[in-house]
């Protein structure tokens, strides 16, 4: 499935961890682990079944890829818990103007 100019990973029946790997996103097992690593928490989805969990992960990661490509995010990640998936990203360092 093509979304915009990107190929959606969900069409390949990938798990949330495989989707994260496909888009070079870090995987965390808790919100606290992501926060300690310096990541900002974004949206959370609480799907009812495994297929919806993969779909939610894909939707979240595509938004994060946009942040990374725009330079807003240095790294992106997914927090994959038993009944929810949350996006996160590490903001790009703010460059100080040269004096």
KERO-42558 format. One record per atom (N, C-alpha, C): residue in one letter; x, y, z. Coordinates in pm, whole numbers, plus 50000, padded with zeros to 5 digits. Each point is the difference from the previous one (the first is absolute). Layout:
% KERO-42558
aXYZ/...
***
This chain:
% KERO-42558
x500844988450000/x499165011650000/x500895012450000/x499705009749917/x500795012249993/x499265011250071/x500695006850089/x499465011450073/x500865011949963/x499405009749930/x500805011249952/x501074994549908/x501245002950029/x501084994649918/x500734988650072/x499414995050110/x500624989350076/x499264986949981/x500744989450004/x499414986649997/x499674996050143/x498764997150028/x499604995950133/x500534986050029/x500594998350116/x500534987050039/x498904990350040/x498825005050033/x498934991550050/x499504990249896/x500135003249874/x499564991049895/x500754986949999/x501134999550069/x500834988050004/x499754991550124/x498935003050076/x499684992650122/x501165000050099/x500575011550022/x501125001350093/x499505002650141/x500774995950099/x499695002950140/x500465014250031/x499535005950111/x500475013350037/x501535001050011/x500654989750053/x501475000250009/x500644999749862/x499434992449910/x500534999549863/x499785013349928/x498875006450027/x499725013249942/x501035010050051/x500294999750130/x501015008950058/x501354997749933/x500384987649983/x501284996849937/x500025004949855/x498914998349930/x499895004149859/x500265015049985/x499485007950094/x500155014549994/x501145005250088/x500864991150047/x501165003750082/x499575007950125/x498994994850067/x499505006150124/x500424991550118/x500365006450109/x500344992750122/x498734994150060/x500164989250074/x498864993650066/x500215000750151/x498995004750071/x500035000650146/x498854991750053/x500144995250125/x498934991950058/x499185007850103/x500375012650026/x499215008250093/x500215014849970/x499035008050044/x500105014549983/x501225005350075/x500234994750120/x501135004750080/x501344997549931/x500144988549937/x501264996849930/x500255010049888/x498985003749928/x500155009849891/x500345013850056/x499335003950108/x500275013150060/x501435000950053/x500464989450066/x501364999850052/x501025001249887/x499684994549883/x500905000749884/x499925013549929/x499185009350051/x499915013349942/x498985001649891/x499064990749989/x498985000549896/x498765007350049/x499365007249910/x498745006950026/x498874990749958/x499014998550086/x498874991149973/x498995007049910/x499494992849900/x498985005749911/x498684992850023/x499374995449895/x498674994050011/x500034985450042/x498894995750061/x499834986250045/x498734994349938/x500104987449957/x498834992749952/x499864987450085/x498764996550033/x499734988050077/x499104990749918/x500594992949905/x499214991349913/x499474987650073/x498984994049940/x499364988450063/x500574986649957/x500754999649890/x500554987249957/x501375002049934/x500654989249967/x501375000449948/x500095007449867/x499074997549909/x500065006749871/x499865015150018/x499075004150086/x499825014350025/x501225006150069/x500714992050080/x501215004850066/x501065003249895/x500154991349901/x500965002549893/x499585012149917/x498725001449975/x499495011349924/x500255013050077/x499774999950130/x500245011850083/x501495003550000/x500854990050014/x501445002349999/x500435006349868/x499464995049892/x500355005349867/x499565014549985/x498795003250043/x499505013749990/x500855009650083/x500364995750120/x500825008550087/x501395002049941/x500624989349955/x501385001049952/x500095008349872/x498984999649915/x500045008349879/x500015014850034/x499265004050103/x500035014050045/x501385003550056/x500594990550071/x501335002450057/x501075000949892/x499864992149896/x500955000749888/x499955014049938/x498815005749989/x499875013749949/x500775009850089/x499904998250132/x500745008750093/x501514998649978/x500454987649982/x501434997649979/x500465006349869/x499224998449894/x500385005449871/x499995015349998/x499155006150082/x499945014750005/x501115005750087/x500724991350072/x501075004750087/x499565002850142/x498704998550027/x499485002650135/x500464989150098/x500164987749951/x500394988850085/x501354994349956/x500844997650099/x501294993649975/x499824984949988/x499184994450090/x499694985750001/x498514998450026/x499464988749955/x498604997050026/x499904986550069/x498874997650066/x499834987350069/x498544996450021/x499794987550034/x498694994850037/x500104993850138/x499015002850082/x499894993650130/x498934989349983/x500424987550004/x499084988949972/x499714992850131/x498785001850048/x499564993550122/x498914989949964/x499594992150096/x499054989249972/x498735004949930/x499415010850046/x498725004249945/x500005013949940/x501205005649978/x500055013049936/x501335002249929/x499975009549908/x501195003949923/x500065015350008/x501195005250031/x500195014450014/x501215004149918/x499905011549937/x501135005449925/x500865008850088/x501255001649961/x500905009050071/x501135004149906/x500625011250032/x501135004449919/x500975007950086/x501255000049958/x501035008050066/x500165012649915/x499725011750060/x500105012449922/x501435002349949/x500075005949883/x501305003649945/x500595011150086/x501334999850017/x500625010650081/x499785013649934/x499775009850082/x499805013749951/x501365006249978/x500255004349878/x501275006049968/x499995014750033/x501005004350073/x500145014150034/x500615007549881/x499475011649968/x500595007649890/x501435004350033/x500834999949900/x501405004150020/x500075014850030/x500865003550093/x500115014250041/x500885007849904/
***
